[in-house]
């Protein structure tokens, strides 16, 4: 086959653009703005590697609450916008811990296959580092739920698909954000049917850009859609999405936002529903737990806001019901007993208020400032 000079120049430009997109994120912003950096010595990578852990605002104040974890490749480019979005959306979606993994040699580490379609051993070492060493570190040092999400963009999206193919049980949700199915990675199309055939499936999001000079994203979108038609049982768990008005660099934000708000749809329970039926609180969180796949508990801050609103609206019985729920979920938290004290105060029952304040004082010995506030309140009764 003879390639004309024009065609050769065009292919060279496309190759240079692909390489540029693969290398560009390394030079982006520092990922230290929203988290704490740790260095882990990896036996799989045979070197030290940095990760960044970004915590939700209620992590410190709610020591009995446990959190799902989102793991993210390309910490240098993706962590800041991802963590800030997720933390901002807390209460609209679940508050969660966000872990960014630095991938400085992303072209060689994130690409699952070589140009000649051979498995990339560096990508496999990175996968084992994340699954075994990073997850192990996070679960040991933080209050985590047994529910984790993995997300990667571009070559990181290809890496996420390969991680799903390797072991779909490693994470509960996979986000392949604008994945690259070119330059050897198209071999994953041959491997995906076997992954789709497994009985127990996580949620998987394949998300592609519509604004692109390349045919690969749209062709990959169409090919995956056709492939999944053979697996009707995966209709509710596997999403292949084309964002017609988004490009390669906007997908990691828009796609992740759309996916997370879908997973945690109707997370927030509005006050009118509770006013109508106080049992709606328990029913709501039981329903969320069943749909999402893990035990979802209201946060303590949710209870504080809700009970304060119920008292101000003079729905004291509903406030009392919610306060008992808070104690049931968080029996060792001083906040639970202050909420019970607030209800007793609304009922003008000073004896009960004093009882709950004494319990709160006993449980708040680690927080001198709050303990002092409770002591002053008790003394004023």
C-alpha positions as CSV (number, residue, x, y, z in Angstrom):
1,X,0.0,0.0,0.0
2,X,1.3,3.4,-0.9
3,X,0.6,6.3,1.4
4,X,0.6,9.8,-0.1
5,X,2.6,12.6,1.4
6,X,-0.7,14.3,2.4
7,X,-2.1,11.2,4.1
8,X,1.3,10.6,5.8
9,X,1.3,14.2,7.2
10,X,-2.2,13.9,8.4
11,X,-1.5,10.6,10.2
12,X,1.6,12.1,11.8
13,X,-0.4,15.1,13.1
14,X,-3.0,12.7,14.6
15,X,-0.3,10.7,16.2
16,X,1.3,13.8,17.7
17,X,-2.1,15.0,19.0
18,X,-2.7,11.7,20.7
19,X,0.8,11.8,22.3
20,X,0.2,15.4,23.3
21,X,-3.1,14.5,25.0
22,X,-1.4,11.6,26.8
23,X,1.4,13.6,28.1
24,X,-0.3,17.0,28.8
25,X,-1.9,16.3,32.2
26,X,1.5,15.7,33.8
27,X,2.3,19.4,33.7
28,X,-1.0,20.6,35.3
29,X,-1.7,21.9,38.8
30,X,-0.3,20.6,42.0
31,X,-2.6,18.1,43.8
32,X,-1.8,19.2,47.3
33,X,-4.5,21.9,47.6
34,X,-7.2,19.6,48.7
35,X,-5.5,16.8,50.5
36,X,-2.6,15.2,52.3
37,X,0.3,13.6,50.4
38,X,1.6,10.2,51.4
39,X,4.5,8.2,50.0
40,X,4.1,4.5,49.8
41,X,6.9,2.1,49.0
42,X,5.5,-0.3,46.4
43,X,6.7,-3.9,46.1
44,X,4.9,-4.1,42.8
45,X,6.4,-1.0,41.3
46,X,9.7,-1.4,43.1
47,X,9.8,2.3,44.0
48,X,8.2,4.9,46.2
49,X,5.0,6.4,44.8
50,X,2.9,9.3,46.0
51,X,-0.8,9.4,46.6
52,X,-3.0,12.3,47.8
53,X,-5.9,11.7,50.2
54,X,-8.7,14.3,50.2
55,X,-11.3,14.1,53.1
56,X,-14.8,15.4,53.2
57,X,-15.6,18.2,55.6
58,X,-17.4,16.1,58.1
59,X,-14.6,13.5,58.4
60,X,-13.1,15.1,61.5
61,X,-16.3,16.1,63.2
62,X,-18.1,12.8,62.7
63,X,-15.7,10.1,64.1
64,X,-18.3,7.3,63.9
65,X,-19.3,7.8,60.2
66,X,-17.7,5.6,57.5
67,X,-17.2,6.7,53.9
68,X,-17.0,5.2,50.4
69,X,-13.8,5.8,48.6
70,X,-13.1,7.1,45.1
71,X,-9.7,6.2,43.6
72,X,-8.5,8.3,40.7
73,X,-5.5,8.1,38.3
74,X,-3.6,11.2,37.3
75,X,-3.7,13.0,40.7
76,X,-1.6,15.9,39.3
77,X,-4.4,16.8,36.8
78,X,-7.6,15.3,38.1
79,X,-7.7,15.4,41.9
80,X,-8.4,19.1,42.5
81,X,-11.5,19.4,40.3
82,X,-12.8,15.9,41.2
83,X,-12.4,16.3,45.0
84,X,-13.8,19.8,45.1
85,X,-16.8,18.8,43.1
86,X,-17.5,15.7,45.2
87,X,-17.0,17.6,48.5
88,X,-19.2,20.4,47.3
89,X,-22.0,17.9,46.4
90,X,-21.9,16.2,49.8
91,X,-25.5,15.8,51.1
92,X,-26.6,15.8,47.5
93,X,-24.5,12.7,47.1
94,X,-22.7,10.7,49.7
95,X,-19.7,12.4,51.3
96,X,-16.7,10.3,50.3
97,X,-12.9,10.1,50.6
98,X,-11.1,10.8,47.3
99,X,-7.7,9.3,46.7
100,X,-5.5,10.5,43.8
101,X,-2.7,8.3,42.5
102,X,0.2,10.0,40.9
103,X,1.0,8.5,37.5
104,X,4.0,10.5,36.2
105,X,4.9,8.0,33.4
106,X,1.3,7.7,32.3
107,X,2.0,6.8,28.7
108,X,3.9,3.7,29.8
109,X,2.0,2.9,33.0
110,X,-1.7,3.5,32.1
111,X,-1.7,2.0,28.6
112,X,-3.0,-1.6,29.0
113,X,-1.5,-2.9,25.8
114,X,1.5,-2.1,23.6
115,X,1.2,-1.2,19.9
116,X,1.6,-4.8,18.9
117,X,-1.4,-5.7,21.2
118,X,0.7,-7.3,23.9
119,X,-0.2,-6.8,27.6
120,X,1.8,-4.0,29.2
121,X,3.6,-5.3,32.4
122,X,4.0,-1.8,33.8
123,X,0.2,-1.3,33.7
124,X,-0.3,-4.6,35.5
125,X,2.2,-3.6,38.2
126,X,0.3,-0.3,38.6
127,X,-3.0,-2.1,38.9
128,X,-1.7,-4.3,41.6
129,X,-0.2,-1.4,43.4
130,X,-3.6,0.4,43.5
131,X,-5.7,-2.7,44.3
132,X,-3.4,-4.2,47.0
133,X,-1.2,-1.5,48.4
134,X,-3.1,1.8,48.0
135,X,-6.5,0.3,49.0
136,X,-4.8,-1.5,51.9
137,X,-3.3,1.7,53.1
138,X,-6.5,3.6,52.9
139,X,-8.6,0.9,54.6
140,X,-6.1,0.6,57.4
141,X,-5.7,4.3,58.1
142,X,-9.2,5.8,57.4
143,X,-12.8,5.0,58.2
144,X,-14.0,3.4,55.0
145,X,-17.0,1.5,53.9
146,X,-16.7,-1.7,51.8
147,X,-17.6,0.3,48.7
148,X,-15.1,1.8,46.3
149,X,-15.1,3.6,43.0
150,X,-12.3,3.7,40.4
151,X,-12.0,6.4,37.8
152,X,-9.6,7.2,35.0
153,X,-9.4,9.6,32.1
154,X,-8.1,9.1,28.6
155,X,-5.4,6.4,29.0
156,X,-6.6,6.3,32.6
157,X,-10.0,5.4,31.2
158,X,-8.4,2.5,29.2
159,X,-6.6,1.5,32.4
160,X,-10.0,1.5,34.2
161,X,-11.5,-0.8,31.6
162,X,-8.6,-3.2,31.8
163,X,-8.8,-3.2,35.6
164,X,-12.5,-4.2,35.2
165,X,-11.5,-6.9,32.8
166,X,-8.8,-8.2,35.1
167,X,-11.0,-8.4,38.2
168,X,-14.5,-6.9,38.3
169,X,-14.7,-7.5,42.0
170,X,-11.9,-5.0,42.9
171,X,-14.3,-2.0,42.8
172,X,-18.0,-1.5,43.0
173,X,-18.0,1.1,40.3
174,X,-15.7,1.7,37.3
175,X,-15.6,5.0,35.4
176,X,-13.8,4.9,32.0
177,X,-13.8,8.6,31.1
178,X,-13.0,9.2,27.5
179,X,-11.1,5.9,27.2
180,X,-8.5,5.3,24.5
181,X,-9.3,2.2,22.4
182,X,-6.6,2.9,19.8
183,X,-2.9,2.0,19.5
184,X,-3.1,-1.5,20.8
185,X,-5.9,-1.0,23.3
186,X,-8.6,-2.1,20.8
187,X,-7.7,-5.7,22.0
188,X,-9.9,-4.9,25.0
189,X,-13.0,-5.3,22.7
190,X,-12.0,-9.0,22.4
191,X,-11.8,-9.4,26.2
192,X,-14.9,-7.5,27.3
193,X,-17.4,-10.2,26.5
194,X,-15.9,-12.5,29.0
195,X,-16.0,-9.8,31.6
196,X,-19.7,-9.0,30.7
197,X,-20.6,-12.7,31.1
198,X,-19.8,-12.8,34.9
199,X,-22.8,-13.2,37.1
200,X,-21.9,-10.6,39.7
201,X,-21.3,-7.2,38.1
202,X,-20.3,-3.8,39.4
203,X,-21.5,-0.6,37.9
204,X,-19.5,0.4,34.8
205,X,-19.6,3.7,33.0
206,X,-18.0,4.0,29.5
207,X,-18.2,7.7,28.6
208,X,-17.1,9.2,25.3
209,X,-16.8,12.7,23.9
210,X,-18.8,13.8,20.9
211,X,-16.7,16.9,20.1
212,X,-13.5,15.3,18.6
213,X,-11.4,15.3,15.4
214,X,-11.0,11.5,15.7
215,X,-13.4,8.7,14.7
216,X,-12.2,6.4,17.5
217,X,-14.4,7.7,20.4
218,X,-17.7,7.6,18.4
219,X,-16.9,4.3,16.8
220,X,-16.0,2.8,20.2
221,X,-19.2,4.1,21.7
222,X,-21.2,2.5,18.9
223,X,-19.3,-0.8,19.1
224,X,-19.8,-1.1,22.9
225,X,-23.5,-0.3,22.6
226,X,-23.9,-3.1,20.1
227,X,-21.9,-5.5,22.2
228,X,-23.9,-4.9,25.3
229,X,-27.2,-5.7,23.5
230,X,-26.2,-9.3,23.9
231,X,-26.2,-8.9,27.7
232,X,-29.7,-7.6,28.7
233,X,-29.0,-8.3,32.4
234,X,-26.4,-5.6,32.4
235,X,-28.8,-2.9,31.2
236,X,-29.1,-1.3,34.7
237,X,-25.4,-1.6,35.6
238,X,-23.5,-0.9,32.5
239,X,-23.8,2.6,30.8
240,X,-22.3,3.5,27.5
241,X,-22.7,7.2,27.1
242,X,-21.9,9.7,24.4
243,X,-21.7,13.4,25.5
244,X,-22.3,15.1,22.2
245,X,-21.4,18.6,23.4
246,X,-18.3,17.6,25.4
247,X,-14.7,17.2,24.3
248,X,-11.8,15.0,25.6
249,X,-10.8,17.4,28.3
250,X,-14.3,18.1,29.7
251,X,-15.5,14.5,30.0
252,X,-13.6,13.7,33.3
253,X,-15.6,16.4,35.1
254,X,-18.9,16.2,33.4
255,X,-19.0,12.4,33.1
256,X,-18.0,11.8,36.7
257,X,-20.6,14.4,37.9
258,X,-23.4,12.7,35.8
259,X,-22.5,9.2,36.9
260,X,-22.2,10.0,40.6
261,X,-25.4,12.0,40.7
262,X,-27.1,9.0,39.0
263,X,-25.7,6.5,41.5
264,X,-26.7,8.6,44.5
265,X,-30.0,9.9,43.0
266,X,-32.5,11.1,45.6
267,X,-29.8,11.0,48.3
268,X,-31.3,14.0,50.1
269,X,-34.6,13.6,51.8
270,X,-36.6,16.8,51.9
271,X,-38.4,18.1,54.9
272,X,-42.0,18.0,53.5
273,X,-41.8,14.2,53.2
274,X,-40.7,13.9,56.8
275,X,-43.4,16.3,58.1
276,X,-46.0,14.1,56.3
277,X,-44.6,10.9,57.8
278,X,-41.8,10.7,60.3
279,X,-41.0,7.1,59.4
280,X,-40.0,8.4,55.9
281,X,-36.5,9.0,57.4
282,X,-35.9,5.3,58.1
283,X,-37.7,4.1,55.0
284,X,-35.7,6.5,52.8
285,X,-32.2,5.3,54.0
286,X,-33.3,1.7,53.9
287,X,-34.3,2.2,50.3
288,X,-31.0,3.9,49.4
289,X,-29.1,1.1,51.0
290,X,-30.9,-1.5,48.9
291,X,-30.5,0.4,45.7
292,X,-26.9,1.5,46.0
293,X,-25.6,-1.7,47.6
294,X,-24.2,-0.8,51.0
295,X,-25.7,0.3,54.4
296,X,-26.4,4.0,54.0
297,X,-26.7,5.9,57.3
298,X,-27.7,9.6,57.7
299,X,-24.8,11.8,58.7
300,X,-24.8,13.4,62.1
301,X,-24.9,16.8,60.5
302,X,-28.1,15.7,58.7
303,X,-29.7,14.8,62.0
304,X,-28.6,18.1,63.5
305,X,-30.1,20.2,60.7
306,X,-33.3,18.1,60.5
307,X,-34.0,18.1,64.2
308,X,-33.3,21.8,64.4
309,X,-35.8,22.4,61.6
310,X,-38.4,20.1,63.2
311,X,-38.2,21.9,66.5
312,X,-38.4,25.4,64.9
313,X,-41.5,24.2,63.0
314,X,-42.9,22.8,66.2
315,X,-43.0,19.2,64.9
316,X,-41.6,17.9,68.3
317,X,-42.7,14.3,67.9
318,X,-40.9,14.1,64.6
319,X,-37.8,15.7,66.2
320,X,-38.0,13.2,69.0
321,X,-38.2,10.3,66.5
322,X,-35.2,11.6,64.6
323,X,-33.2,12.1,67.8
324,X,-33.8,8.5,68.8
325,X,-32.7,7.4,65.4
326,X,-29.5,9.4,65.8
327,X,-28.8,7.7,69.1
328,X,-29.5,4.3,67.5
329,X,-26.9,5.0,64.7
330,X,-24.4,6.9,66.9
331,X,-24.7,5.6,70.5
332,X,-21.1,6.8,71.4
333,X,-21.4,10.3,69.9
334,X,-22.0,13.3,72.2
335,X,-23.9,15.0,69.4
336,X,-26.7,12.3,69.6
337,X,-27.4,13.2,73.3
338,X,-27.3,16.9,72.7
339,X,-30.0,16.4,70.1
340,X,-32.0,14.4,72.7
341,X,-31.4,17.3,75.1
342,X,-32.7,19.8,72.5
343,X,-35.9,17.8,72.1
344,X,-36.3,17.6,75.9
345,X,-35.8,21.4,76.0
346,X,-38.5,21.9,73.4
347,X,-40.8,19.8,75.6
348,X,-39.8,21.9,78.6
349,X,-38.6,18.8,80.4
350,X,-35.5,20.1,82.3
351,X,-34.9,16.7,84.1
352,X,-34.6,14.9,80.8
353,X,-32.5,17.7,79.3
354,X,-30.1,17.5,82.2
355,X,-29.8,13.7,81.9
356,X,-28.9,13.9,78.2
357,X,-26.5,16.8,78.7
358,X,-24.6,14.8,81.4
359,X,-24.2,11.9,78.9
360,X,-23.0,14.4,76.3
361,X,-20.4,15.8,78.7
362,X,-19.1,12.3,79.5
363,X,-18.7,11.5,75.8
364,X,-17.0,14.8,74.8
365,X,-13.9,14.6,77.0
366,X,-11.8,14.6,73.8
367,X,-13.3,17.9,72.7
368,X,-12.7,20.4,75.5
369,X,-14.4,23.3,73.8
370,X,-17.7,21.5,73.2
371,X,-17.6,19.9,76.7
372,X,-17.3,23.3,78.2
373,X,-20.3,24.5,76.2
374,X,-22.4,21.5,77.4
375,X,-21.3,22.2,81.1
376,X,-22.4,25.8,80.8
377,X,-25.7,24.8,79.4
378,X,-26.2,22.2,82.2
379,X,-25.3,24.8,84.8
380,X,-27.9,27.2,83.4
381,X,-30.8,24.8,83.9
